[in-house]
Amino acid sequence: HHNIVNICNMLTRPIPSTGDPLPVIGLGTYRAFDVPPGEAELNRLQQVVELFLAAGGTLIDTSPMYGQSEQVLGRVLERSGVHDKVFLTTKVWTSGKDKGIAQMQQSFDKLRCQTMQMIQVHNLVDCETQLATLRAWKEQGTISYIGITHYTVSAFSELASCLKSHPEIDFCQFPYSMAERRAEDYFLSLCADTGTATLINVPFQQDGLFAKTRGTELPAWAEDLGMANWGQFFLKYLLSFSEVTCVIPATGNPDHMQANLGAGEGKLPNAAERRRMIELFGTL
């Protein structure tokens, strides 16, 4: 299934700990996959996942706190028969070793798989305990990678000290968008220094960035840079930093999925173009 990446034009970045290529556009499931598992919803989400895979995407991020998202995603992957084509990752969000193991085993059941690419310790909850289990599972081959996550920029120093003291962590997931650029202060380069892949959540600040651009045309110079819509403008800005491994906007809408995927192709802005993008964003 690795050849799916090669037939597409999607840019990949190496995962620092293994050198394996990871396509830069991922798929988040927060809210988007927390839907009643009716036929219409499953068909729509199946279309989203199939578009994503056809364009060369692989990483799908979910979590036991996203309502029914894990169960719904598990059904969609099974219906499409694509478990072996996705880089599947979920989270553990509980205290205690046994509770952590029970929650993670539940995730495997809901996602309908025996192994997955990664499990992440969500919001650093009982991090030491859960990391010990994940290290053992990685050795057994139940998972291939270990991650940590946080949903707020105030946690950067805590994430940083965790990455420095735990070289076994392969990925760090955190918020970063054009409206919330504190990751640029030091955290992106710290991840590069510790050899940690980065997953960018809420790259549109939920939908906050689109609220700013409503009724505003994308300028011609942005189109010249290969951006066909505002979503690509927001994602290409983030991807222009080499420390960004993969952005994971959540969507359950095939049109939005298609729009996001275009950000993973073509050229990325240089430093001067990036400054121009920030200036424009400041006027919105």
TITOR-678183 format. One record per residue: residue in one letter; x, y, z of N, C-alpha, C in turn. Coordinates in Angstrom, 1 decimal. Example, Ala and Ser with C-alpha at 12.3 -4.5 7.8 and 13.67 -1.06 7.14 Angstrom:
! residues 2
 residu    nxx    nyy    nzz   caxx   cayy   cazz    cxx    cyy    czz
      A   13.2   -5.7    7.8   12.3   -4.5    7.8   13.2   -3.3    7.8
      S   12.8   -2.2    7.1   13.7   -1.1    7.1   12.9    0.0    7.9
This chain:
! residues 284
 residu    nxx    nyy    nzz   caxx   cayy   cazz    cxx    cyy    czz
      H    0.8   -1.2    0.0    0.0    0.0    0.0    0.8    1.3    0.0
      H    2.2    1.1    0.1    3.0    2.3    0.1    3.0    3.0   -1.3
      N    2.7    2.3   -2.3    2.8    2.9   -3.7    1.7    3.9   -3.9
      I    0.7    3.9   -3.1   -0.4    4.9   -3.3    0.2    6.3   -3.2
      V    1.2    6.5   -2.3    1.8    7.8   -2.2    2.5    8.3   -3.5
      N    3.1    7.3   -4.1    4.0    7.6   -5.3    3.2    8.0   -6.5
      I    2.0    7.5   -6.7    1.2    7.8   -7.9    0.5    9.2   -7.8
      C    0.6    9.8   -6.6   -0.1   11.1   -6.4    1.0   12.2   -6.3
      N    0.5   13.4   -6.4    1.5   14.5   -6.3    1.6   15.1   -4.9
      M    0.9   14.4   -4.0    0.9   15.1   -2.6    2.3   15.0   -2.1
      L    2.7   16.2   -1.5    4.0   16.3   -0.9    4.1   15.4    0.4
      T    5.2   14.8    0.6    5.4   14.1    1.9    6.5   14.7    2.6
      R    6.5   14.5    3.9    7.7   14.9    4.8    8.1   13.6    5.6
      P    9.4   13.5    5.8    9.9   12.3    6.5    9.5   12.4    8.0
      I    9.1   11.3    8.6    8.8   11.2   10.0   10.3   11.1   10.6
      P   10.7   12.0   11.4   12.1   12.0   11.8   12.6   10.7   12.5
      S   11.8   10.1   13.3   12.3    8.9   14.0   12.6    7.7   13.1
      T   11.9    7.6   11.9   12.1    6.5   11.0   12.5    6.9    9.6
      G   12.3    8.1    9.2   12.6    8.5    7.8   11.5    8.1    6.9
      D   10.4    7.5    7.4    9.3    7.1    6.5    8.6    8.4    6.0
      P    8.2    8.4    4.7    7.5    9.6    4.2    6.0    9.6    4.7
      L    5.5   10.8    5.1    4.2   10.9    5.5    3.5   12.1    4.7
      P    2.4   11.8    4.0    1.8   12.9    3.2    1.3   14.0    4.2
      V    1.5   15.2    3.7    1.4   16.4    4.5    0.0   16.8    4.9
      I   -1.0   16.3    4.1   -2.4   16.6    4.5   -3.0   15.4    5.1
      G   -3.4   15.5    6.4   -4.1   14.5    7.1   -5.6   14.8    7.3
      L   -6.3   14.0    8.0   -7.7   14.1    8.2   -8.0   14.0    9.7
      G   -8.6   15.0   10.2   -9.1   15.0   11.6  -10.6   14.6   11.6
      T  -11.1   14.1   12.8  -12.4   13.5   12.9  -13.3   14.2   13.9
      Y  -12.7   15.2   14.6  -13.4   15.9   15.7  -14.7   16.5   15.2
      R  -15.8   16.2   15.8  -17.1   16.7   15.4  -17.6   16.1   14.0
      A  -16.7   16.1   13.0  -17.0   15.7   11.6  -17.5   14.3   11.6
      F  -16.9   13.4   12.4  -17.3   12.0   12.3  -18.2   11.6   13.5
      D  -18.5   12.5   14.3  -19.4   12.2   15.4  -20.9   12.4   15.0
      V  -21.3   11.5   14.2  -22.6   11.6   13.5  -23.4   10.3   13.8
      P  -24.7   10.4   13.6  -25.5    9.1   13.7  -25.1    8.2   12.5
      P  -24.7    6.9   12.8  -24.2    6.1   11.7  -25.3    5.6   10.8
      G  -26.0    6.5   10.2  -27.0    6.2    9.2  -26.4    6.0    7.8
      E  -27.1    5.5    6.9  -26.6    5.2    5.5  -26.1    6.5    4.8
      A  -26.8    7.6    4.9  -26.4    8.8    4.2  -25.1    9.3    4.8
      E  -25.0    9.3    6.1  -23.8    9.8    6.8  -22.6    9.0    6.5
      L  -22.8    7.6    6.5  -21.7    6.7    6.2  -21.2    6.9    4.8
      N  -22.2    7.1    3.9  -21.8    7.2    2.5  -21.0    8.5    2.3
      R  -21.5    9.6    2.9  -20.8   10.9    2.8  -19.4   10.8    3.3
      L  -19.2   10.2    4.5  -17.9   10.1    5.1  -17.0    9.1    4.3
      Q  -17.6    8.1    3.8  -16.9    7.1    2.9  -16.3    7.9    1.7
      Q  -17.1    8.8    1.2  -16.7    9.6    0.0  -15.5   10.5    0.5
      V  -15.6   11.1    1.7  -14.5   11.9    2.2  -13.2   11.1    2.3
      V  -13.3    9.9    2.9  -12.1    9.0    3.1  -11.5    8.6    1.7
      E  -12.4    8.2    0.8  -11.9    7.7   -0.5  -11.3    8.9   -1.3
      L  -11.8   10.1   -1.2  -11.2   11.2   -1.9   -9.8   11.4   -1.3
      F   -9.7   11.4    0.0   -8.5   11.6    0.8   -7.4   10.6    0.4
      L   -7.8    9.3    0.3   -6.8    8.3    0.0   -6.4    8.4   -1.5
      A   -7.4    8.7   -2.4   -7.1    8.8   -3.8   -6.1    9.9   -4.1
      A   -6.1   11.0   -3.3   -5.2   12.1   -3.5   -3.8   11.8   -2.8
      G   -3.7   10.7   -2.1   -2.4   10.3   -1.5   -2.3   10.6    0.0
      G   -3.4   11.0    0.6   -3.5   11.2    2.0   -3.4    9.8    2.8
      T   -2.9    9.8    4.0   -2.9    8.5    4.7   -3.3    8.7    6.2
      L   -2.9    9.8    6.8   -3.0    9.9    8.3   -4.4   10.4    8.7
      I   -5.1    9.5    9.4   -6.4    9.9   10.0   -6.3    9.9   11.5
      D   -6.7   11.0   12.1   -6.6   11.2   13.6   -8.0   11.2   14.2
      T   -8.1   10.3   15.3   -9.4   10.3   16.0   -9.1   10.2   17.5
      S  -10.1   10.0   18.3  -10.0   10.0   19.7  -11.2    9.5   20.4
      P  -11.0    8.8   21.6  -12.2    8.3   22.3  -13.1    9.5   22.8
      M  -12.6   10.7   22.9  -13.5   11.8   23.4  -14.3   12.4   22.3
      Y  -14.1   12.0   21.0  -14.9   12.6   20.0  -16.2   11.9   19.7
      G  -17.0   11.7   20.8  -18.3   11.1   20.7  -18.2    9.8   20.0
      Q  -19.0    9.6   18.9  -19.0    8.3   18.2  -18.0    8.2   17.1
      S  -17.0    9.2   17.0  -16.1    9.3   15.9  -15.3    8.0   15.6
      E  -14.8    7.4   16.7  -14.0    6.1   16.5  -14.9    5.0   15.8
      Q  -16.1    4.8   16.4  -17.0    3.8   15.8  -17.4    4.1   14.4
      V  -17.7    5.3   14.1  -18.1    5.7   12.8  -16.9    5.5   11.8
      L  -15.8    6.0   12.2  -14.6    5.8   11.4  -14.3    4.4   11.1
      G  -14.4    3.5   12.2  -14.1    2.1   12.0  -15.1    1.5   11.0
      R  -16.3    1.9   11.0  -17.3    1.4   10.0  -17.0    1.8    8.6
      V  -16.6    3.1    8.5  -16.3    3.7    7.2  -15.1    3.0    6.6
      L  -14.0    2.8    7.4  -12.8    2.1    6.9  -13.1    0.7    6.5
      E  -14.0    0.0    7.2  -14.3   -1.4    6.9  -15.1   -1.4    5.6
      R  -16.1   -0.5    5.5  -16.9   -0.5    4.3  -16.1   -0.3    3.0
      S  -15.1    0.6    3.2  -14.2    0.9    2.0  -13.1   -0.2    1.9
      G  -12.9   -1.0    2.9  -11.8   -2.0    2.9  -10.4   -1.3    2.8
      V  -10.2   -0.3    3.6   -9.0    0.5    3.4   -8.1    0.5    4.7
      H   -8.4   -0.3    5.7   -7.6   -0.3    6.9   -6.1   -0.3    6.6
      D   -5.7   -1.1    5.6   -4.3   -1.2    5.4   -3.7   -0.1    4.6
      K   -4.5    0.9    4.2   -4.0    2.0    3.4   -3.9    3.3    4.3
      V   -4.4    3.2    5.5   -4.4    4.5    6.3   -3.4    4.4    7.4
      F   -2.9    5.5    7.8   -2.0    5.7    8.9   -3.0    6.1   10.0
      L   -3.4    5.2   10.8   -4.5    5.4   11.8   -4.0    5.7   13.1
      T   -4.5    6.8   13.7   -4.0    7.1   15.1   -5.2    7.6   15.9
      T   -5.2    7.2   17.2   -6.1    7.6   18.2   -5.4    8.1   19.4
      K   -6.1    8.2   20.5   -5.5    8.8   21.8   -6.0    8.0   23.0
      V   -5.2    8.2   24.0   -5.6    7.6   25.3   -5.8    8.8   26.3
      W   -6.9    8.9   27.0   -7.2   10.0   27.8   -7.9    9.6   29.1
      T   -7.0    9.0   29.9   -7.5    8.6   31.2   -6.3    8.4   32.2
      S   -6.6    8.3   33.5   -5.5    8.1   34.5   -5.5    6.6   34.9
      G   -4.3    6.1   35.2   -4.2    4.7   35.6   -3.8    3.8   34.5
      K   -2.9    2.8   34.8   -2.5    1.9   33.8   -3.6    1.0   33.3
      D   -4.4    0.4   34.2   -5.4   -0.5   33.7   -6.5    0.2   32.9
      K   -6.9    1.4   33.4   -7.9    2.2   32.7   -7.4    2.5   31.3
      G   -6.1    2.9   31.3   -5.5    3.3   30.0   -5.6    2.1   29.0
      I   -5.2    0.9   29.5   -5.2   -0.3   28.6   -6.6   -0.6   28.2
      A   -7.6   -0.5   29.1   -8.9   -0.8   28.8   -9.5    0.2   27.7
      Q   -9.2    1.5   27.9   -9.6    2.4   26.9   -9.0    2.2   25.5
      M   -7.7    1.9   25.5   -7.1    1.7   24.2   -7.6    0.4   23.5
      Q   -7.9   -0.6   24.3   -8.4   -1.8   23.7   -9.8   -1.6   23.1
      Q  -10.5   -0.7   23.8  -11.9   -0.3   23.3  -11.7    0.4   22.0
      S  -10.7    1.2   21.9  -10.4    2.0   20.6  -10.2    1.0   19.5
      F   -9.4    0.0   19.7   -9.1   -1.0   18.7  -10.4   -1.7   18.3
      D  -11.3   -2.0   19.2  -12.5   -2.7   18.9  -13.4   -1.7   18.0
      K  -13.5   -0.5   18.5  -14.4    0.5   17.7  -13.8    0.8   16.3
      L  -12.5    0.8   16.2  -11.9    1.1   14.9  -11.7   -0.1   14.1
      R  -12.1   -1.3   14.7  -12.1   -2.6   13.9  -10.7   -3.0   13.4
      C   -9.7   -2.9   14.3   -8.4   -3.3   13.8   -7.6   -3.9   15.0
      Q   -6.6   -4.6   14.7   -5.8   -5.3   15.8   -4.5   -4.5   16.0
      T   -4.1   -3.8   15.0   -2.9   -2.9   15.1   -3.2   -1.5   14.6
      M   -2.5   -0.5   15.0   -2.7    0.8   14.3   -1.3    1.5   14.3
      Q   -1.2    2.5   13.5    0.1    3.2   13.4    0.5    3.9   14.7
      M   -0.4    4.6   15.4    0.0    5.3   16.5   -1.1    5.5   17.5
      I   -0.7    5.6   18.8   -1.6    6.1   19.9   -0.9    7.3   20.5
      Q   -1.7    8.3   20.8   -1.1    9.5   21.4   -1.7    9.7   22.8
      V   -0.9   10.2   23.8   -1.4   10.5   25.1   -2.0   11.9   25.0
      H   -3.3   11.9   25.2   -4.1   13.2   25.0   -3.9   14.1   26.1
      N   -3.6   15.4   25.8   -3.4   16.4   26.8   -2.5   16.0   27.9
      L   -1.6   15.1   27.6   -0.5   14.7   28.6   -1.1   14.1   29.9
      V   -2.4   13.6   29.8   -3.0   13.0   31.0   -2.3   11.8   31.5
      D   -1.8   11.7   32.7   -1.1   10.6   33.3   -0.1   10.1   32.3
      C    0.7   11.0   31.8    1.6   10.8   30.7    2.6    9.6   31.0
      E    3.3    9.7   32.1    4.3    8.6   32.4    3.7    7.2   32.3
      T    2.6    7.1   33.0    1.9    5.8   33.0    1.6    5.3   31.6
      Q    0.9    6.1   30.9    0.5    5.7   29.5    1.6    5.5   28.6
      L    2.7    6.3   28.7    3.9    6.1   27.9    4.5    4.7   28.1
      A    4.5    4.3   29.4    5.1    3.0   29.7    4.3    1.9   28.9
      T    3.0    1.9   28.9    2.2    1.0   28.2    2.5    1.1   26.7
      L    2.6    2.3   26.2    2.8    2.5   24.7    4.2    2.0   24.3
      R    5.2    2.2   25.2    6.5    1.6   24.8    6.4    0.1   24.7
      A    5.7   -0.5   25.6    5.6   -2.0   25.5    4.8   -2.4   24.2
      W    3.8   -1.7   23.9    3.0   -2.0   22.7    3.8   -1.8   21.4
      K    4.6   -0.7   21.5    5.5   -0.5   20.3    6.4   -1.6   20.1
      E    7.0   -2.1   21.2    8.0   -3.2   21.1    7.2   -4.5   20.5
      Q    6.0   -4.7   20.9    5.2   -5.8   20.5    4.7   -5.7   19.0
      G    4.8   -4.5   18.5    4.3   -4.2   17.2    2.8   -3.9   17.1
      T    2.1   -3.7   18.3    0.7   -3.3   18.3    0.5   -1.9   17.7
      I    1.5   -1.1   18.0    1.6    0.3   17.4    3.0    0.5   16.8
      S    3.1    1.4   15.9    4.4    1.7   15.3    5.0    3.0   15.9
      Y    4.2    3.9   16.3    4.6    5.2   16.8    3.9    5.6   18.1
      I    4.6    6.5   18.8    4.0    7.0   20.1    3.9    8.6   19.9
      G    2.8    9.1   20.4    2.6   10.6   20.3    2.1   11.2   21.6
      I    2.2   12.5   21.7    1.6   13.3   22.8    0.9   14.4   22.1
      T   -0.2   14.9   22.8   -1.0   16.0   22.2   -1.3   17.0   23.3
      H   -1.7   18.2   22.8   -2.4   19.2   23.6   -3.2   20.1   22.8
      Y   -4.3   20.6   23.4   -5.2   21.4   22.6   -5.0   22.9   22.8
      T   -4.0   23.3   23.7   -3.9   24.7   24.0   -2.4   25.1   23.9
      V   -2.2   26.4   23.4   -0.8   26.9   23.3   -0.1   27.1   24.6
      S   -0.9   27.2   25.7   -0.3   27.4   27.0    0.5   26.2   27.5
      A    0.3   25.1   26.8    0.9   23.8   27.2    2.3   23.6   26.5
      F    2.8   24.6   25.7    4.0   24.3   25.0    5.2   24.0   25.9
      S    5.3   24.7   27.0    6.5   24.4   27.8    6.4   23.0   28.4
      E    5.2   22.6   28.8    5.0   21.2   29.3    5.3   20.2   28.3
      L    4.8   20.4   27.0    5.0   19.5   25.9    6.6   19.4   25.7
      A    7.2   20.6   25.7    8.6   20.7   25.5    9.4   19.8   26.5
      S    9.1   20.0   27.7    9.9   19.2   28.7    9.6   17.7   28.6
      C    8.4   17.4   28.2    8.1   15.9   28.0    8.9   15.4   26.8
      L    9.0   16.2   25.7    9.8   15.7   24.5   11.2   15.6   24.8
      K   11.8   16.5   25.6   13.2   16.5   26.0   13.5   15.2   26.9
      S   12.6   14.9   27.7   12.9   13.8   28.6   12.4   12.4   28.1
      H   11.7   12.4   27.0   11.2   11.1   26.4   11.6   11.0   24.9
      P   12.8   10.5   24.6   13.2   10.4   23.2   12.3    9.4   22.4
      E   11.6    8.5   23.2   10.8    7.5   22.5    9.5    8.1   21.8
      I    9.2    9.4   22.1    8.0   10.0   21.5    8.3   10.4   20.1
      D    7.5    9.9   19.2    7.7   10.2   17.7    7.0   11.4   17.2
      F    5.8   11.7   17.8    5.0   12.7   17.3    4.5   13.6   18.4
      C    4.3   14.9   18.0    3.6   15.8   19.0    2.5   16.5   18.2
      Q    1.3   16.5   18.7    0.2   17.2   18.1   -0.2   18.4   18.9
      F   -0.4   19.6   18.2   -0.7   20.8   19.0   -1.4   21.8   18.0
      P   -2.0   22.9   18.6   -2.7   23.8   17.8   -1.8   24.9   17.1
      Y   -2.1   25.2   15.9   -1.3   26.2   15.2   -2.1   26.6   14.0
      S   -2.3   27.9   13.8   -3.0   28.4   12.7   -2.5   29.9   12.4
      M   -2.9   30.4   11.3   -2.5   31.8   11.0   -3.0   32.8   12.1
      A   -4.1   32.4   12.8   -4.6   33.3   13.8   -3.9   33.0   15.2
      E   -3.2   31.9   15.3   -2.6   31.5   16.6   -1.2   31.0   16.3
      R   -0.2   31.9   16.2    1.1   31.6   15.6    2.1   31.4   16.7
      R    1.7   31.2   18.0    2.7   31.1   19.0    3.7   29.9   18.9
      A    3.2   28.9   18.1    4.1   27.7   17.8    5.4   28.1   17.2
      E    5.4   29.3   16.5    6.5   29.8   15.7    7.6   30.3   16.7
      D    7.2   30.7   17.9    8.2   31.4   18.8    9.4   30.5   19.1
      Y    9.1   29.2   19.5   10.3   28.3   19.7    9.8   26.9   19.6
      F    8.5   26.6   19.6    8.1   25.2   19.7    8.4   24.4   18.5
      L    8.2   25.0   17.3    8.4   24.3   16.1    9.9   23.9   16.0
      S   10.8   24.8   16.3   12.2   24.4   16.2   12.6   23.4   17.3
      L   12.0   23.5   18.4   12.2   22.5   19.5   11.9   21.1   19.0
      C   10.7   21.0   18.3   10.3   19.7   17.8   11.4   19.2   16.7
      A   11.9   20.1   15.9   12.9   19.7   15.0   14.1   19.3   15.7
      D   14.5   20.0   16.8   15.7   19.6   17.5   15.6   18.2   18.2
      T   14.4   17.9   18.7   14.2   16.6   19.4   13.8   15.5   18.4
      G   13.8   15.8   17.1   13.5   14.8   16.1   12.0   14.3   16.2
      T   11.1   15.2   16.5    9.7   14.9   16.7    8.9   15.3   15.5
      A    8.1   14.4   14.9    7.1   14.8   13.9    6.0   15.7   14.5
      T    5.5   16.6   13.7    4.5   17.5   14.2    3.1   17.3   13.5
      L    2.1   17.2   14.3    0.7   17.1   13.7    0.0   18.4   14.2
      I   -0.5   19.1   13.2   -1.1   20.4   13.5   -2.6   20.3   13.5
      N   -3.2   20.5   14.7   -4.7   20.5   14.8   -5.2   21.9   14.8
      V   -6.5   22.0   14.6   -7.3   23.2   14.4   -6.6   24.2   13.5
      P   -6.1   23.8   12.3   -5.4   24.8   11.5   -6.3   25.9   10.9
      F   -7.6   25.7   11.0   -8.6   26.8   10.6   -9.2   27.4   11.9
      Q   -8.7   27.1   13.1   -9.3   27.5   14.3  -10.8   27.1   14.4
      Q  -11.0   25.8   14.3  -12.4   25.3   14.0  -12.7   26.0   12.6
      D  -13.7   26.8   12.6  -14.0   27.5   11.3  -13.7   29.0   11.4
      G  -13.0   29.4   12.5  -12.8   30.8   12.7  -12.2   31.6   11.6
      L  -11.2   31.0   10.9  -10.5   31.7    9.9  -11.4   32.0    8.7
      F  -12.4   31.0    8.4  -13.3   31.3    7.3  -14.3   32.4    7.6
      A  -14.6   32.6    8.9  -15.5   33.7    9.2  -14.8   35.0    8.8
      K  -13.5   35.1    9.0  -12.8   36.3    8.6  -12.8   36.6    7.1
      T  -12.7   35.5    6.3  -12.6   35.7    4.9  -13.9   35.8    4.1
      R  -15.0   35.6    4.8  -16.3   35.6    4.1  -16.5   36.8    3.3
      G  -16.8   36.7    2.1  -17.0   37.9    1.2  -15.8   38.5    0.7
      T  -14.6   38.0    1.0  -13.3   38.5    0.5  -12.8   37.6   -0.5
      E  -12.5   38.2   -1.7  -11.9   37.4   -2.8  -10.4   37.0   -2.4
      L  -10.0   35.9   -2.8   -8.6   35.5   -2.7   -7.8   36.4   -3.7
      P   -6.7   37.1   -3.3   -6.0   38.0   -4.2   -5.3   37.2   -5.3
      A   -5.1   37.9   -6.5   -4.5   37.2   -7.6   -3.1   36.7   -7.3
      W   -2.4   37.5   -6.5   -1.0   37.0   -6.2   -1.0   35.7   -5.4
      A   -2.1   35.4   -4.6   -2.1   34.2   -3.9   -2.4   33.0   -4.9
      E   -3.3   33.3   -5.8   -3.6   32.3   -6.9   -2.3   32.0   -7.7
      D   -1.5   33.1   -7.9   -0.2   32.8   -8.7    0.7   31.9   -7.9
      L    0.5   31.9   -6.5    1.3   31.0   -5.7    0.7   29.6   -5.6
      G   -0.3   29.4   -6.4   -0.9   28.0   -6.5   -2.0   27.8   -5.4
      M   -2.6   28.8   -4.9   -3.6   28.6   -3.9   -5.0   28.9   -4.6
      A   -5.8   27.9   -4.6   -7.1   28.0   -5.3   -8.2   28.5   -4.4
      N   -8.0   28.5   -3.1   -9.1   28.9   -2.2   -8.5   29.3   -0.8
      W   -9.3   29.9    0.0   -8.7   30.4    1.3   -8.2   29.2    2.2
      G   -8.9   28.0    2.1   -8.4   26.9    2.9   -7.0   26.5    2.5
      Q   -6.7   26.6    1.2   -5.3   26.3    0.8   -4.3   27.4    1.2
      F   -4.8   28.6    1.2   -4.0   29.7    1.7   -3.6   29.5    3.2
      F   -4.6   29.1    4.0   -4.3   28.9    5.4   -3.4   27.7    5.7
      L   -3.6   26.6    4.9   -2.8   25.4    5.1   -1.4   25.5    4.5
      K   -1.3   26.1    3.3    0.1   26.3    2.7    0.9   27.2    3.6
      Y    0.3   28.2    4.2    1.1   29.0    5.2    1.8   28.1    6.2
      L    1.1   27.2    6.8    1.6   26.3    7.9    2.6   25.3    7.3
      L    2.3   24.8    6.1    3.2   23.8    5.5    4.5   24.4    5.0
      S    4.5   25.8    4.8    5.7   26.4    4.4    6.9   26.3    5.4
      F    6.5   25.9    6.6    7.5   25.7    7.7    7.9   24.2    7.6
      S    9.2   24.0    7.4    9.6   22.6    7.2    9.4   21.7    8.4
      E    9.3   22.3    9.6    9.1   21.6   10.8    7.7   21.0   10.9
      V    6.8   21.5   10.1    5.4   21.0   10.1    5.4   19.7    9.3
      T    5.1   18.6    9.9    5.1   17.3    9.2    3.7   17.1    8.5
      C    2.6   17.4    9.2    1.3   17.0    8.7    0.2   17.9    9.4
      V   -0.7   18.5    8.5   -1.8   19.3    9.1   -3.0   18.4    9.1
      I   -3.9   18.5   10.1   -5.0   17.5   10.2   -6.3   18.3   10.4
      P   -6.8   19.1    9.3   -8.1   19.7    9.5   -9.2   18.6    9.5
      A  -10.2   18.8   10.3  -11.3   17.8   10.4  -12.4   18.2    9.4
      T  -12.9   17.3    8.7  -14.0   17.6    7.8  -14.8   16.3    7.5
      G  -16.1   16.5    7.4  -17.0   15.4    6.9  -17.6   15.8    5.6
      N  -17.1   16.8    5.0  -17.7   17.4    3.8  -16.8   17.1    2.6
      P  -17.2   16.3    1.6  -16.4   16.0    0.4  -15.8   17.2   -0.3
      D  -16.6   18.3   -0.4  -16.1   19.5   -1.1  -14.9   20.1   -0.3
      H  -15.1   20.2    1.0  -14.0   20.7    1.9  -12.8   19.8    1.8
      M  -13.0   18.5    1.8  -11.9   17.6    1.7  -11.1   17.8    0.4
      Q  -11.8   18.0   -0.7  -11.2   18.2   -2.0  -10.4   19.6   -1.9
      A  -11.0   20.6   -1.3  -10.3   21.9   -1.2   -9.0   21.8   -0.4
      N   -9.1   21.1    0.7   -7.9   20.9    1.6   -6.8   20.2    0.9
      L   -7.2   19.1    0.1   -6.2   18.3   -0.5   -5.3   19.1   -1.4
      G   -5.8   20.1   -2.1   -5.0   20.9   -3.0   -3.8   21.6   -2.3
      A   -3.9   21.8   -1.0   -2.8   22.4   -0.3   -1.6   21.6   -0.2
      G   -1.7   20.3   -0.5   -0.6   19.4   -0.4    0.2   19.2   -1.7
      E   -0.3   20.0   -2.7    0.4   19.9   -4.0    0.9   21.2   -4.4
      G    1.9   21.2   -5.4    2.4   22.5   -5.9    3.4   23.1   -5.0
      K    3.7   24.4   -5.2    4.8   25.0   -4.5    4.3   25.6   -3.1
      L    5.2   25.8   -2.2    4.8   26.4   -1.0    5.5   27.8   -0.9
      P    4.9   28.7   -0.1    5.4   30.1    0.0    6.8   30.1    0.6
      N    7.6   31.1    0.1    8.9   31.3    0.7    8.7   32.3    1.8
      A    9.8   32.7    2.5    9.7   33.6    3.7    9.1   35.0    3.3
      A    9.5   35.5    2.2    8.9   36.8    1.8    7.4   36.7    1.5
      E    7.1   35.6    0.8    5.6   35.4    0.4    4.8   35.2    1.7
      R    5.4   34.5    2.6    4.8   34.2    3.9    4.5   35.6    4.7
      R    5.4   36.5    4.6    5.2   37.8    5.3    4.0   38.5    4.6
      R    4.0   38.4    3.3    2.9   39.1    2.6    1.5   38.4    3.0
      M    1.6   37.1    3.2    0.3   36.4    3.6   -0.1   36.9    5.0
      I    0.8   37.1    5.9    0.5   37.5    7.3    0.0   39.0    7.2
      E    0.6   39.8    6.4    0.1   41.2    6.2   -1.4   41.2    5.8
      L   -1.6   40.4    4.7   -3.0   40.3    4.2   -4.0   39.8    5.3
      F   -3.5   38.8    6.0   -4.4   38.2    7.0   -4.7   39.3    8.1
      G   -3.7   40.1    8.4   -4.0   41.2    9.4   -5.0   42.2    9.0
      T   -5.3   42.3    7.7   -6.3   43.3    7.2   -7.7   42.7    7.2
      L   -7.8   41.4    7.4   -9.1   40.7    7.2  -10.0   41.0    8.4
